Amino acid sequence: MDVVHLSRRAILADSCPVLAAAPAAASSLPVAASHVLAASRPPETVPLEIWLGPGQLESELSVQTQHLNIKDAELDTTKEKVSHDSLNIVGTCPPSQLKLGTIPELRHILLDNNSFSGSIPTSLLHNNSKLQTLKLAYNFLNGNIPQETCNLSALEYLSLRSNMLTGSIPFGIFNMSSLRKLVLTANSLSGRIPLETGNLSNLEILSVPSISQTGPIPSFIFNMSTLKNIDFDYNNLSQSIPVDIYIDLPELVELYLSSNQLTGGIPATFGNLTRLQYLYLSENDLRGRYI
């Protein structure tokens, strides 16, 4: 069967009993603006190739497949979202063809679950003043978190979890007032989070385990009444847990403080955290009465 002409705005072939390989013509099918191509393909078929000619993609490309080969991807400069998650794209980040630093209206970059290696390119950060989401989790990125990240004044969601990043977390990140979610779990980061500085007035998720943080729980987090999730597992936090935590963090749902060096008792005032669902305090030196 040959594909001769496709005029519909959407082609949906999901869950169909396709027994043979996709038509050869489909491998070079141009994806025009506002068209959607969604399909399941037999796992034994050859890797899928999607060609994106200049200016042909104006909205979102979000394809859930494996081993995608992106070709000639010159994206429209009015584009707001690039989503290539779970594609197992191999090589540097992002694919050089995507030229993401040349899209001034770009708001969301979602490149999770691939095989990107190398450092985070500063070209992603220079000309994207409107960027709201940067997700590069579950890759093989190494090196430091670029200082230029702190210049993304509109950034709301930064997820770099499960890479091989090293070095200190740039202090400027803790002054990004637009940030709502900061997830740096499962890297090899070190250094210290500032104890008293910070302007994360809208932060909801703070996940910074295993960064060798020492001293007390950073006091600036108690100025963020919007926090719902705090993860400080596997650090070297010491001293006691503040007894008035329930006053400062009324929205708290999850609190992870396992594998630290916390001392003292477990505050009875935890019982006043009416939204709290998950509390992990194991492997500390906490004593006295439990809740």
N, C-alpha and C positions, 0 to 999 in steps of 0.2 A: 504494500500500500504506500502510495506517495502522497505527501502533503502538498497540494497544489495551491490552495488559497484559504486563508484563515481570516475571516472578517469579524468574528465575535470578539467582544472585549474580555472574555474570560474563557479559558479552556480548563475544565476540571475533569481529571481522569483518575481521581483517587479511589482506591479500593476496587478497581476494575480487574477482572481476571485476565490480565495481559500475559500471554504465554510466549510471546516472541519479543525480540528486541524492538525498541522504538524505531520508527522509520528513520532512515538515514537523513532525510531532509530536515527532520526536527532538530538535529544537532547544530544546524546553522540558522535556526529560526530566529529572525529579529524580534526583539521584545519591544514593541512600540509603547509610547507614553500611555499610561493609565491601563494598559493591558495586564492581565494576570495569567500566569501559567502555573498550575498546581497539579502535580501528578506523582504517583508512586511508580517506581521503576523496579524491575526484578533485580535482585542484588548481583546476579551474575553478568549483567550487561556491562558494557564498557563505561568508563567514567563520563559523566555528562559534561558537556561544554555549553556555556551560555555566552553568546556574543552580545555585547552592549555597544552599539554604535554611538557616535557622538550625539549627545542631547536626546537620546531615546528614552532615558529613564528619568522621570520627574518626581516620582513619589518614593516608593520603598521597594527594595529588593530583599526579600526575606525567604530564602530557600532552604528547606531542611533536607539535606542530602549529604553525601560524603564525597570527598575528593573533587570538589568543584574546580574547574579550570576556567578562570576568569580571563576574558580576552577583550582587548580594545575598549576598556571601560573608561570612557571620557564622560563624566556625569554632568548633568545640567547644573548650572551655577545657582539655580533657585532651589536646589534639592535641600530637604530638611533632615533626612534620615538615611543612614547607611547601615544595613543590618545583614551581616554575613556570619551568623552564629552557627556553630556546630557543622561547619563545612570541611574541617580538617585541611584548611589551606596551609600549605607549607611555605616557609621562607620568611623574609623580613616583614615587619609590620609597619604600615599596612601594605598590601600588594602594591607595587610601584605603579601599576596601571590606574589605581583609583584616584590618585592625585587629590587626596582629601583636603590638603592645605589650601586648595584654590577654590573652595566653595564657601563664600562668606556667609551664606544663610544656613549653613549646616548646624543642626541642633542636637542630633543624636548619632553617636558612633557606637555600634554594637558589634564587637568582633570576638566574643567569647568562644571558648571551646574549639580552637583551631590549633595549628602547630607553628604559630609564629615564634621566631627566635630573634636574637639580637636585642638591642636596647629600644626603649620607647622613643620614636623619632620626634624631635622637637618641631618638625614641620606640621605635625598634627595639632600643635598648640599655638602656633604663631598667629594665624589669621582667622581663628575660630572664636571670635569674641562672643558669639551667641550660643556657643556650645553648652548644652544642658546635661547631656549624658555621655560619659566616656566609660565603656565597659570593655576591658581587655582581659578578663579573667580566664583561667584554665588554658594558658598558653605556655611558652617556654621563654618568656622575656627575661632578660637579665640587665645588670647595670643599675643605676640609680633612678629614682623617680625624678624626672626633670624639674628644675626650679620653675620653668615656664608654666608648669601646671598651676601654680599659684596665681597666674595672671588671667585665668579663665573666670572672669567675674560673674558669669551667668551659670556656672557649673552647679548642678544639683545632685548628681549621682556619679561618684567615682568608684569603680570596682576594678581592682588589680589583683584580686585574690588568686592563689594557686599559680604563681609564676616562680621565677628564681631571682627576684629583685633583691638588691643588697643596698647597704648604705643607710643613711638616716632619712627619716621622713622630713621633707622640707617644712620648717616652722610656719612658713606662709600659708600652708594648707589649713592651719588652725585659725586663720583669720579670714577664711572664705565664708562670708555671711550668707551666701546663697546655698551653701552645701547642705543637703538633707541626708545623704547616705555616703558614708566613707567606709569602704570595705577593703582591707589590706591583708586579710587572713592568708596564712600558708605561703609566706615568702621567707627570706632570710634577712629581713630588715633589722637594724640595730639603732642605737642612739636613744634619745629620750624625747618624750612628749613634753612640751612646756607645762609647768605645773600651774601657773597662774594666768598666763596669757590665753588668748583665744577669743574669737568673735563668731563662734558657730551657733548663732542664735536660733537657727532653723533646723539644727541637726536632729535626726530621728534615729539613725543607726551609726554607731561608732564601734567598728570591729578592728582592733589592733592587737591581736594576741602574738606572743612569741617575738617581741621586739626588745627583750632584755630591759624593759622599763623598771627603774628602781625608785625607791622612796614611796611616799604615800600615794593613794589614788589621786590623780591630778584634780586639783580643786576647781579648775575652770569648768569641768563638766557639770558642776552643781549650779551653774548659771544657765543651764540649757534645759528649761522645763519641758521642751518638746521631745526629749530623748525617750525612745521606746526600747532600744536594744543596745546594751553595752557589753562588749566582749574584750576582757583583759586577761584571758586565760594564758598560762605559760609565760608569765613575766616574773619579775622579782619585786613585786609590790610588797611593801611592809607597812607597819603600824596598823591601826585599827580601822574598821569600817565606820564611817560617820553615822552617828545615831539619828541625825535629822535628815537622812537620805530621803525619807518619805515626803518631806516638805518640799525638797528641791526638785524631785523627779516624780511628779504625780502621774505621769503617763507611762512609767516604766513597765514593760512586759517581760523582758528577758535580761538577766544579769549573770554574766559568766566571769567568775573570779578564781577559778580553780588553778591549782599548781602555782601558787605565789608564796609569799612569806608573811601573810597577814596574821596579826595577833589579836588578842583580846577576845571578846565574846561576840556572838551573833546578835545584833540589835533586835530587841523585841519589837521595835518600831517597824520592822519589815512587815509585820502584820497589818500595818496601815497602808501598804502599797496595794491598793484594791485591784489594780490591773495586772499585778505580777503573776506570771504563769510559770516561768522557768527560773530557778535559782540554783547555781552551781558554785559551791564553796569548798569542794574537796581538795585535799593535799595542801592545806595551810596549817597554821599553828593556832587555830581558833580554840578557845576553851570556854568553860562555864556552861550556863544553861542554854539549851536550844529552844527554838520557838515552839 
